[in-house]
């Protein structure tokens, strides 16, 4: 299973590669910018449902987060 620090880095990298600000990314997914910030800084663990939404949007499979 991927650790929270690795997940945080991956999410931020993929968001930036998509050319989106935290605010834009959050709005697209129905989250708050604060939640995205906390995810990217490793201060909160995402739910599986959140990971599914995020992974669909950035084009990776959610199961990649789980070894």
N, CA, C and O atoms as a Tinker XYZ file with bonds, in Angstrom:
   268  protein
     1  N      0.856000   -1.186000    0.000000    73     2
     2  CA     0.000000    0.000000    0.000000    64     1     3
     3  C      0.893000    1.237000    0.000000    63     2     4     5
     4  O      1.916000    1.269000    0.683000    81     3
     5  N      0.513000    2.227000   -0.748000    73     3     6
     6  CA     1.262000    3.473000   -0.830000    64     5     7
     7  C      1.143000    4.240000    0.489000    63     6     8     9
     8  O      0.075000    4.269000    1.100000    81     7
     9  N      2.234000    4.855000    0.918000    73     7    10
    10  CA     2.143000    5.612000    2.163000    64     9    11
    11  C      1.619000    7.020000    1.891000    63    10    12    13
    12  O      1.603000    7.478000    0.749000    81    11
    13  N      1.200000    7.684000    2.934000    73    11    14
    14  CA     0.555000    8.991000    2.804000    64    13    15
    15  C      1.484000   10.025000    2.182000    63    14    16    17
    16  O      1.037000   10.857000    1.392000    81    15
    17  N      2.758000    9.987000    2.522000    73    15    18
    18  CA     3.712000   10.945000    1.973000    64    17    19
    19  C      3.854000   10.764000    0.463000    63    18    20    21
    20  O      3.868000   11.745000   -0.280000    81    19
    21  N      3.959000    9.518000    0.008000    73    19    22
    22  CA     4.062000    9.238000   -1.425000    64    21    23
    23  C      2.785000    9.649000   -2.155000    63    22    24    25
    24  O      2.834000   10.230000   -3.239000    81    23
    25  N      1.664000    9.346000   -1.557000    73    23    26
    26  CA     0.378000    9.709000   -2.139000    64    25    27
    27  C      0.263000   11.215000   -2.293000    63    26    28    29
    28  O     -0.171000   11.702000   -3.337000    81    27
    29  N      0.646000   11.946000   -1.273000    73    27    30
    30  CA     0.575000   13.401000   -1.302000    64    29    31
    31  C      1.399000   13.975000   -2.447000    63    30    32    33
    32  O      0.938000   14.851000   -3.179000    81    31
    33  N      2.611000   13.478000   -2.592000    73    31    34
    34  CA     3.500000   13.946000   -3.663000    64    33    35
    35  C      2.931000   13.617000   -5.034000    63    34    36    37
    36  O      2.982000   14.440000   -5.948000    81    35
    37  N      2.382000   12.396000   -5.176000    73    35    38
    38  CA     1.821000   11.972000   -6.447000    64    37    39
    39  C      0.625000   12.843000   -6.839000    63    38    40    41
    40  O      0.508000   13.266000   -7.989000    81    39
    41  N     -0.248000   13.103000   -5.888000    73    39    42
    42  CA    -1.425000   13.916000   -6.177000    64    41    43
    43  C     -1.035000   15.317000   -6.630000    63    42    44    45
    44  O     -1.571000   15.836000   -7.609000    81    43
    45  N     -0.108000   15.917000   -5.915000    73    43    46
    46  CA     0.326000   17.274000   -6.266000    64    45    47
    47  C      0.974000   17.290000   -7.649000    63    46    48    49
    48  O      0.691000   18.169000   -8.463000    81    47
    49  N      1.836000   16.324000   -7.908000    73    47    50
    50  CA     2.512000   16.247000   -9.206000    64    49    51
    51  C      1.501000   16.119000  -10.339000    63    50    52    53
    52  O      1.586000   16.837000  -11.335000    81    51
    53  N      0.551000   15.210000  -10.188000    73    51    54
    54  CA    -0.452000   14.987000  -11.235000    64    53    55
    55  C     -1.341000   16.218000  -11.429000    63    54    56    57
    56  O     -1.708000   16.546000  -12.558000    81    55
    57  N     -1.687000   16.898000  -10.337000    73    55    58
    58  CA    -2.513000   18.109000  -10.454000    64    57    59
    59  C     -1.765000   19.176000  -11.230000    63    58    60    61
    60  O     -2.327000   19.822000  -12.115000    81    59
    61  N     -0.498000   19.358000  -10.897000    73    59    62
    62  CA     0.315000   20.373000  -11.570000    64    61    63
    63  C      0.504000   20.016000  -13.041000    63    62    64    65
    64  O      0.417000   20.885000  -13.909000    81    63
    65  N      0.761000   18.743000  -13.319000    73    63    66
    66  CA     0.898000   18.297000  -14.707000    64    65    67
    67  C     -0.382000   18.548000  -15.501000    63    66    68    69
    68  O     -0.338000   18.760000  -16.713000    81    67
    69  N     -1.513000   18.522000  -14.813000    73    67    70
    70  CA    -2.800000   18.787000  -15.465000    64    69    71
    71  C     -3.027000   20.271000  -15.681000    63    70    72    73
    72  O     -3.987000   20.667000  -16.341000    81    71
    73  N     -2.136000   21.102000  -15.121000    73    71    74
    74  CA    -2.241000   22.547000  -15.299000    64    73    75
    75  C     -3.318000   23.191000  -14.450000    63    74    76    77
    76  O     -3.834000   24.253000  -14.796000    81    75
    77  N     -3.661000   22.549000  -13.333000    73    75    78
    78  CA    -4.742000   23.065000  -12.493000    64    77    79
    79  C     -4.217000   23.605000  -11.170000    63    78    80    81
    80  O     -3.288000   23.057000  -10.577000    81    79
    81  N     -4.836000   24.695000  -10.722000    73    79    82
    82  CA    -4.562000   25.193000   -9.376000    64    81    83
    83  C     -5.319000   24.302000   -8.394000    63    82    84    85
    84  O     -6.178000   23.517000   -8.794000    81    83
    85  N     -5.001000   24.426000   -7.132000    73    83    86
    86  CA    -5.745000   23.664000   -6.127000    64    85    87
    87  C     -7.224000   24.029000   -6.177000    63    86    88    89
    88  O     -8.088000   23.163000   -6.041000    81    87
    89  N     -7.510000   25.309000   -6.374000    73    87    90
    90  CA    -8.901000   25.761000   -6.417000    64    89    91
    91  C     -9.647000   25.151000   -7.596000    63    90    92    93
    92  O    -10.774000   24.677000   -7.451000    81    91
    93  N     -9.006000   25.167000   -8.773000    73    91    94
    94  CA    -9.635000   24.602000   -9.969000    64    93    95
    95  C     -9.846000   23.096000   -9.824000    63    94    96    97
    96  O    -10.902000   22.562000  -10.166000    81    95
    97  N     -8.835000   22.442000   -9.319000    73    95    98
    98  CA    -8.905000   20.993000   -9.130000    64    97    99
    99  C    -10.019000   20.634000   -8.152000    63    98   100   101
   100  O    -10.806000   19.719000   -8.394000    81    99
   101  N    -10.070000   21.366000   -7.052000    73    99   102
   102  CA   -11.090000   21.126000   -6.028000    64   101   103
   103  C    -12.496000   21.338000   -6.597000    63   102   104   105
   104  O    -13.393000   20.522000   -6.383000    81   103
   105  N    -12.672000   22.431000   -7.316000    73   103   106
   106  CA   -13.988000   22.750000   -7.867000    64   105   107
   107  C    -14.451000   21.669000   -8.841000    63   106   108   109
   108  O    -15.618000   21.276000   -8.834000    81   107
   109  N    -13.539000   21.198000   -9.669000    73   107   110
   110  CA   -13.855000   20.155000  -10.638000    64   109   111
   111  C    -14.337000   18.875000   -9.949000    63   110   112   113
   112  O    -15.227000   18.182000  -10.441000    81   111
   113  N    -13.727000   18.581000   -8.801000    73   111   114
   114  CA   -14.030000   17.338000   -8.099000    64   113   115
   115  C    -15.135000   17.462000   -7.057000    63   114   116   117
   116  O    -15.604000   16.459000   -6.521000    81   115
   117  N    -15.550000   18.697000   -6.771000    73   115   118
   118  CA   -16.568000   18.890000   -5.747000    64   117   119
   119  C    -15.992000   18.903000   -4.342000    63   118   120   121
   120  O    -16.709000   18.656000   -3.372000    81   119
   121  N    -14.694000   19.190000   -4.227000    73   119   122
   122  CA   -14.023000   19.300000   -2.937000    64   121   123
   123  C    -13.725000   20.763000   -2.657000    63   122   124   125
   124  O    -13.939000   21.624000   -3.510000    81   123
   125  N    -13.234000   21.035000   -1.468000    73   123   126
   126  CA   -12.763000   22.388000   -1.167000    64   125   127
   127  C    -11.275000   22.461000   -1.469000    63   126   128   129
   128  O    -10.575000   21.449000   -1.449000    81   127
   129  N    -10.797000   23.675000   -1.751000    73   127   130
   130  CA    -9.365000   23.870000   -1.973000    64   129   131
   131  C     -8.589000   23.500000   -0.716000    63   130   132   133
   132  O     -7.464000   23.005000   -0.792000    81   131
   133  N     -9.192000   23.740000    0.426000    73   131   134
   134  CA    -8.562000   23.396000    1.698000    64   133   135
   135  C     -8.336000   21.889000    1.803000    63   134   136   137
   136  O     -7.292000   21.450000    2.285000    81   135
   137  N     -9.299000   21.105000    1.359000    73   135   138
   138  CA    -9.159000   19.648000    1.395000    64   137   139
   139  C     -8.023000   19.198000    0.482000    63   138   140   141
   140  O     -7.216000   18.353000    0.871000    81   139
   141  N     -7.952000   19.750000   -0.723000    73   139   142
   142  CA    -6.880000   19.406000   -1.651000    64   141   143
   143  C     -5.530000   19.786000   -1.050000    63   142   144   145
   144  O     -4.570000   19.021000   -1.144000    81   143
   145  N     -5.452000   20.941000   -0.447000    73   143   146
   146  CA    -4.212000   21.378000    0.201000    64   145   147
   147  C     -3.797000   20.407000    1.303000    63   146   148   149
   148  O     -2.631000   20.027000    1.401000    81   147
   149  N     -4.755000   20.014000    2.124000    73   147   150
   150  CA    -4.447000   19.077000    3.215000    64   149   151
   151  C     -4.023000   17.721000    2.676000    63   150   152   153
   152  O     -3.150000   17.073000    3.253000    81   151
   153  N     -4.633000   17.278000    1.572000    73   151   154
   154  CA    -4.217000   16.024000    0.935000    64   153   155
   155  C     -2.775000   16.124000    0.448000    63   154   156   157
   156  O     -1.955000   15.240000    0.697000    81   155
   157  N     -2.484000   17.216000   -0.250000    73   155   158
   158  CA    -1.154000   17.390000   -0.832000    64   157   159
   159  C     -0.072000   17.588000    0.225000    63   158   160   161
   160  O      1.104000   17.340000   -0.041000    81   159
   161  N     -0.449000   18.024000    1.400000    73   159   162
   162  CA     0.513000   18.230000    2.477000    64   161   163
   163  C      0.541000   17.068000    3.464000    63   162   164   165
   164  O      1.218000   17.132000    4.490000    81   163
   165  N     -0.198000   16.004000    3.148000    73   163   166
   166  CA    -0.186000   14.800000    3.975000    64   165   167
   167  C     -0.833000   14.977000    5.334000    63   166   168   169
   168  O     -0.512000   14.252000    6.276000    81   167
   169  N     -1.743000   15.938000    5.443000    73   167   170
   170  CA    -2.387000   16.198000    6.732000    64   169   171
   171  C     -3.702000   15.458000    6.896000    63   170   172   173
   172  O     -4.288000   15.445000    7.978000    81   171
   173  N     -4.163000   14.840000    5.812000    73   171   174
   174  CA    -5.404000   14.077000    5.867000    64   173   175
   175  C     -5.283000   12.896000    4.903000    63   174   176   177
   176  O     -4.675000   13.007000    3.838000    81   175
   177  N     -5.860000   11.787000    5.287000    73   175   178
   178  CA    -5.900000   10.613000    4.412000    64   177   179
   179  C     -7.210000   10.639000    3.637000    63   178   180   181
   180  O     -8.275000   10.832000    4.224000    81   179
   181  N     -7.139000   10.447000    2.334000    73   179   182
   182  CA    -8.367000   10.463000    1.540000    64   181   183
   183  C     -9.176000    9.191000    1.752000    63   182   184   185
   184  O     -8.628000    8.129000    2.049000    81   183
   185  N    -10.458000    9.315000    1.596000    73   183   186
   186  CA   -11.313000    8.130000    1.611000    64   185   187
   187  C    -11.137000    7.416000    0.273000    63   186   188   189
   188  O    -10.620000    7.996000   -0.682000    81   187
   189  N    -11.562000    6.170000    0.210000    73   187   190
   190  CA   -11.477000    5.450000   -1.055000    64   189   191
   191  C    -12.306000    6.158000   -2.116000    63   190   192   193
   192  O    -11.893000    6.247000   -3.273000    81   191
   193  N    -13.470000    6.660000   -1.728000    73   191   194
   194  CA   -14.346000    7.372000   -2.669000    64   193   195
   195  C    -13.639000    8.601000   -3.241000    63   194   196   197
   196  O    -13.720000    8.872000   -4.439000    81   195
   197  N    -12.943000    9.343000   -2.371000    73   195   198
   198  CA   -12.191000   10.517000   -2.825000    64   197   199
   199  C    -11.087000   10.105000   -3.791000    63   198   200   201
   200  O    -10.880000   10.754000   -4.817000    81   199
   201  N    -10.382000    9.031000   -3.465000    73   199   202
   202  CA    -9.321000    8.549000   -4.349000    64   201   203
   203  C     -9.866000    8.150000   -5.714000    63   202   204   205
   204  O     -9.232000    8.394000   -6.741000    81   203
   205  N    -11.037000    7.539000   -5.718000    73   203   206
   206  CA   -11.663000    7.166000   -6.993000    64   205   207
   207  C    -11.942000    8.398000   -7.836000    63   206   208   209
   208  O    -11.632000    8.421000   -9.027000    81   207
   209  N    -12.527000    9.423000   -7.225000    73   207   210
   210  CA   -12.842000   10.663000   -7.942000    64   209   211
   211  C    -11.572000   11.308000   -8.489000    63   210   212   213
   212  O    -11.515000   11.710000   -9.652000    81   211
   213  N    -10.570000   11.400000   -7.644000    73   211   214
   214  CA    -9.311000   12.035000   -8.038000    64   213   215
   215  C     -8.648000   11.250000   -9.162000    63   214   216   217
   216  O     -8.216000   11.828000  -10.159000    81   215
   217  N     -8.567000    9.941000   -9.001000    73   215   218
   218  CA    -7.883000    9.122000   -9.995000    64   217   219
   219  C     -8.584000    9.171000  -11.351000    63   218   220   221
   220  O     -7.924000    9.181000  -12.390000    81   219
   221  N     -9.899000    9.202000  -11.347000    73   219   222
   222  CA   -10.637000    9.314000  -12.606000    64   221   223
   223  C    -10.302000   10.625000  -13.301000    63   222   224   225
   224  O    -10.140000   10.669000  -14.521000    81   223
   225  N    -10.203000   11.678000  -12.526000    73   223   226
   226  CA    -9.953000   12.996000  -13.108000    64   225   227
   227  C     -8.532000   13.142000  -13.650000    63   226   228   229
   228  O     -8.328000   13.776000  -14.686000    81   227
   229  N     -7.548000   12.563000  -12.961000    73   227   230
   230  CA    -6.165000   12.728000  -13.403000    64   229   231
   231  C     -5.692000   11.574000  -14.288000    63   230   232   233
   232  O     -4.538000   11.543000  -14.718000    81   231
   233  N     -6.582000   10.638000  -14.553000    73   231   234
   234  CA    -6.292000    9.584000  -15.521000    64   233   235
   235  C     -5.411000    8.455000  -15.045000    63   234   236   237
   236  O     -4.642000    7.896000  -15.827000    81   235
   237  N     -5.509000    8.107000  -13.768000    73   235   238
   238  CA    -4.804000    6.929000  -13.278000    64   237   239
   239  C     -5.804000    6.036000  -12.562000    63   238   240   241
   240  O     -6.856000    6.498000  -12.119000    81   239
   241  N     -5.479000    4.775000  -12.452000    73   239   242
   242  CA    -6.388000    3.833000  -11.806000    64   241   243
   243  C     -6.228000    3.897000  -10.291000    63   242   244   245
   244  O     -5.106000    3.921000   -9.785000    81   243
   245  N     -7.330000    3.926000   -9.576000    73   243   246
   246  CA    -7.310000    4.025000   -8.118000    64   245   247
   247  C     -6.551000    2.862000   -7.490000    63   246   248   249
   248  O     -5.939000    3.025000   -6.434000    81   247
   249  N     -6.581000    1.699000   -8.120000    73   247   250
   250  CA    -5.895000    0.552000   -7.537000    64   249   251
   251  C     -4.380000    0.713000   -7.521000    63   250   252   253
   252  O     -3.693000   -0.044000   -6.835000    81   251
   253  N     -3.841000    1.685000   -8.264000    73   251   254
   254  CA    -2.412000    1.952000   -8.219000    64   253   255
   255  C     -1.983000    2.492000   -6.852000    63   254   256   257
   256  O     -0.808000    2.426000   -6.492000    81   255
   257  N     -2.938000    3.022000   -6.104000    73   255   258
   258  CA    -2.639000    3.544000   -4.788000    64   257   259
   259  C     -2.487000    2.430000   -3.752000    63   258   260   261
   260  O     -1.984000    2.656000   -2.652000    81   259
   261  N     -2.927000    1.233000   -4.117000    73   259   262
   262  CA    -2.916000    0.114000   -3.196000    64   261   263
   263  C     -2.095000   -1.030000   -3.772000    63   262   264   265
   264  O     -2.442000   -1.588000   -4.813000    81   263
   265  N     -0.994000   -1.380000   -3.087000    73   263   266
   266  CA    -0.100000   -2.413000   -3.601000    64   265   267
   267  C     -0.675000   -3.722000   -3.503000    63   266   268
   268  O     -0.045000   -4.705000   -3.894000    81   267
